[in-house]
């Protein structure tokens, strides 16, 4: 099972719009195709932003997702762990990156290209692949195609 860690902006976008890559990622989690780990901090940020910026129906969609999704929720890593990433990413994103690494997720999915999809961040966390929701979905399709071709008998 593929383990992912979602940034708050993916929960926000997926709850605010039933279409698009973020919503599809949330659906994969609900269907059990992808295992998701979250930190309390990220979930609180998504909820706070939905409450402030979107109509109540979007916050309700987020709460419904949380009710039905099998999320593994972890605490935000301690300050000593977070310090490792202070020099590589914007201060507000340090807890997100530290939690994604601590979760042992294979993928961190984010819409924040500016702060997460940099050479410095990618080099600092070689065991974590950082992708946008769309890029993650394309990666899943590619993996499925590889598995399918590997299991087909030779003609």
Secondary structure as UniProt FT lines:
FT   STRAND          2..6
FT   HELIX           8..16
FT   HELIX           21..30
FT   TURN            31..32
FT   STRAND          34..39
FT   HELIX           40..53
FT   HELIX           56..68
FT   STRAND          71..74
FT   HELIX           79..82
FT   HELIX           83..85
FT   TURN            86..88
FT   HELIX           91..93
FT   HELIX           94..102
FT   TURN            103..104
FT   STRAND          107..109
FT   HELIX           113..116
FT   HELIX           119..124
FT   TURN            125..127
FT   STRAND          129..131
FT   HELIX           133..151
//
